Amino acid sequence: MTSLATVAAQGADLVAPAAPDGVFSLVWLLIALPLAGAAILLVVGRRADRWGHLLGTLMPVASFIIALVMFAQLLGRPDEQRSVVQHLYDWMVVGTFRIPIAFQLDQLSMTFVLLITGVGSLIHIYSIGYMRGDPGRVRFFGELNLFVAAMLLLVLADNYLLLYFGWEGVGLASYLLIGFWFAKPVAAVAGNKAFVMNRVGDMGMSIAVMLLFVTFGAVGFGDVFAAVPQADETTLTWIGLALLFGACAKSAQFPLQAWLLDAMEGPTPVSALIHAATMVTAGVYLVARSNPIFDAAPAAATAVVVVGAITLLMGAIIGCAKDDIKKSLAGSTMSQIGYMVLAAGLGPVGYAFALFHLLTHGFFKATLFLGAGSVMHGMRDEVDMRRYGALRTVMMLTFVGFGAAYLAILGIPPFSGFFSKDKIIEAAFSQGIVIGLVTLVGAGITAFYMTRMIIMTFFGKARWDDDQHPHESPPVMTVPILVLALASTVGGIALAWNSSIESWLAPVVGFSEPHLAIPNWGLSLITLVVVLVGAFLGWAQYGRAPVPVTAPRGAWPTRAARADLYGDALNESLFMRPGQWLTRVLVFVENRLVDGLVNGTAATIGGISGRTRRWQTGFVRSYALSMLGGVVLVGATFLLVRL
Amino acid sequence: MTNVPWLTLVAVVPLVGAGVLALLPRGRDALAKMLALVFSLAALALAIVVTVRFDVGRAGDFQLVESHEWMPTFGIHYSLGVDGIALLLLLLTTVLVPIVVLAGWHDADANPRGSVKGFFSLILSLEAATVWVFLATDVFLFYVFFEAMLVPVYFLIGRYGGPQRSYAAVKFLLYGLFGGLIMLVAMIGLYVVSGGPGKGTFDFPTLAGLSIDPTTQKWLFAGFFIAFAIKAPLVPLHTWLPDAAAEATPGTAVLLVGVLDKVGTFAMLRYCLELFPDASRWATPLVVVLALIGIVYGALLAIGQKDLNRLIAYTSVSHFGFIALGIFAMTSRGQSGATLYMINHGFTIAGLFLIAGFLISRRGSRLIADFGGVQKVAPWLAGSFLLVGMASLALPGLSSFVSEFLVLVGTFERYRAAGIIATIGIVLAALYILLMYQRTMTGPTPEVVSDRVHDLGVRERVVIAPLLVIIVALGFVPQPLLDVINPAVDRVMTAVGTTDPPPTVPVQTAEGTTP
């Protein structure tokens, strides 16, 4: 382990990228395949009803296979040759502003590519069953492909502006998919909300890219990171904060979190894709990728930790109060991404674990969402957990998958969450007791809301209506769930084995071993106790007595959590309503004052109001006369000048 | 072959077309339409010939130059020439006109106030005037066509427009004449400064080489700038635009906002900056502030509109703010971005106005509230509208992103605060486009919409497809355009006497491009 620690915090700047030979000449294809799928399916439309879903599934699967080959090749190389840059062409060049379309495949992007294409492919397969019978299935697969392509571009870009391309592409895909059922006004509004809030974050991204360019004269990762030591800390802090602002929007972190809870209007596989494999992980990627900047700007890194800590608790609290299974899971995602953001803010002790948790979370959150989708599929799209109950007998396979993911997110050994979350808690405690406690408390709350969820859904008495006939989903849906559940079960121990995840990532993001005042196993034990207490409280409240079908009014903290801790109310009163008011006032000002003033002035000066009225009756001859007047004027002026 | 006056030909062909159409007997409407299409395509073919003969390596120089004495007493020449910027605007114009002709195929049918042949004749004469404006290298010649452009537009709006057409047409004309008058005075002043009668000249390259005393420069600059700011238009001189664009037929609105208004920003870059460099630098703070106001104010007003056409017109007010900002940022990024923005905006606004026009003609209303759920009954129409809308809000991968980001970064290089304020435009653009899309295309479909709104027909697809292809292609591969623009912008930068601010921590890039 000591050899690992010495690599600390020195990453990309030391590694000269290798040439894209062999299979690595196909890096572009990773993106091009799903992009082509999107283009074909969206253009062909319903004429592809019979084969569209197959093509749509084939594309990410093909990318995944290519990615696996690349991964195997990278594993066979020494650390310093694991970064490959493929330059396609110059996107835009103006003087020294040179932005290439170029891809960088290294340990960090490889990790993401495997997650995106692997989990993404399973979600595609699942969607074949989930969207069967929906008239827009081809469009759905086209947009899913677009999502995967944009996310791959985001993680494979070799410079910040190209990353921004993928970043906004992800925003577009999420807009399209959240608003997939566009005939429902709520869905359309939710899509808008996601896009607009992401655009607010994009202001931060734009400013970050502009700051990078005026500071370094370049926006390529290699160029920027090599020059970071020469930049002053204030500039780097601003860059870090601007990047963080962008990350907050994409990863649904405080204060730009509100869109995620509404994003549930999209079909459930979309939620799985957004929450597990794409979109919300982008913020974590951005911070991890920019590690040289954050390492050199401690104030910005602290801001990252604070944002993560706040969101971690907010999301967990919201997750406790929601009766809609998808919204409860959405709160959970906010919270879990909060863990990753917090860990990433801790610096070299945390980056690797942030990414480790991102992977395990990708497995178990995808399982949970696909499981929730399977439940909804068998319950005629019912999402209210108070209308569920006792489903473990009728949906055995879904229950097994969901249960494994439940144990994983709680962090029960040997399930995957145990390894990744514990590492984050360790890292947090090594940096400060307050941050450590936040992560510990978060783990307890997580156990509470997840226990509540699994009890309300699968245990207790059946609370559904008589005409409901819950049934297990077809294998095309349950098999992906079970595959992901398997990954949730063994993924943690596999990656933690022999510190393989840390060694793999250390050349890019650095690594230093967290040092604790107490032995690691002691902290693990404490964490486990807290988790069990949380789970027990969940059982005590929901497992012992029947769950009422209508929600009790609840104390004010419950009501606040149901209202998303007033995130929407805040946005509405601070931005939306004043904005609407401002718009109305400006329209009035424009029509009455600006236009009126200009018209009035013109009329007064020229005394032309009368003539204007005459023109309006259509006398074109008078217009011709005025033109003639103009010509005479020109002639007269010339004569004057000549004299 | 070297003596073929290619540039004159590009302008003359549509003018001849306009004449031929005007002379057609009444009742030959189908023939008139076909001829209009043929002549506009011929102009496009000639513009392509010009492009092929254009030497990209010397894109900063005037090429394919023609010059003939016109009024020797006053030093007035008929002289044309094309540099990189003018070349692209020429292509924009000649590509859009055939599209507009095809899009407006039925716009003049059964119009009691004007004939079909008249409609297309006016479009072609407008094309001719615009081409000459972009190609003129004699200031007087430029002025003549700058004024001449007003005439066909006045009739296109006044005869073929919507219910408020007379008001809109007169307002457009008065603004135009007012600007033209001020420019005329300034132009004569410039002539006097250049030596006066007998010795004076209107030749642009000669005038650009003059060194004029700073006070005089400021007055002359003001005269030219006001005329161009009305045309562009820049807040607060913009109020003619929403009226004119809303009342015009869709095709006229495209030519008006997509091409004619570009004359304003084109002329700011060419005439204001190169003729009056000191005054331009002096006026920069004011113009930057006006441009920023335009970006935010135009976008907020767009959000607040109830009329589809007016909404689209106000998005342009915001986008012209970006273009002016890029020009007056006085950096190569800003000016190249602004020039590219002129081109990209032309295609995007064409898509928006034309598709909105298809919608409006089906439903018989311009009010946004009269639509809803169109995506269900007309998916192609809705999908095209969304793609063009995404281009308008500058989504990466589509054309406008490249230009908008170049303007932003070019502004930020010199004016940090202005660059940051301009990013507000990114959020507001998302709001006006997505709200418009949400209100017209999503939600339940009212019966009146499902009865009347049907999907794009063959002619309409032929009209829209090239625009979509251009928008996507220029989003991924903008560099060929930038290669043509950059040298011309370098010429302007040299004339103004500014250079790009260097980075604070210069990086030695792999290519060693950073000085």
Interface residues (C-beta under 8 A of the other chain):
Chain A: L42 G45 Y89 D90 W91 M92 V93 V94 G95 T96 F97 R98 L161 Y164 F165 E168 G169 L172 Y175 G179 F182 A183 K184 P185 A187 A188 V189 G191 N192 F195 V196 R199 V200 D202 M203 S206 I207 V209 M210 L211 F213 V214 T215 F216 G217 A218 G220 G222 D223 V224 A226 A227 Q230 A231 T235 L582 T583 R584 L586 V587 E590 V594 D595 V598 N599 A602 I608 T612 W615 Q616 T617 G618 V620 Y623 S626 M627 G630 L633 V634 T637 F638 V641 R642
Chain B: T73 F74 E147 V151 Y154 F155 G158 S166 Y167 V170 K171 L173 L174 L177 F178 G180 L181 L184 I188 Y191 V192 G196 P197 P236 L237 T239 Y297 L300 L301 I303 G304 Q305 S332 R333 S336 G337 G373 Q375 K376 P379 G383 M390 L395 P396 G397 F401 V402 F405 L406 L408 V409 F412 E413 G419 I420 T423 I424 I426 V427 A430 L431 L434 L435 Q438 M441 T442 G443 P444 T445 F476 V477 P478 Q479 L482 N486 D500 P501 P502 P503 T504 V505 P506 V507 T509 A510 E511 T513 T514 P515
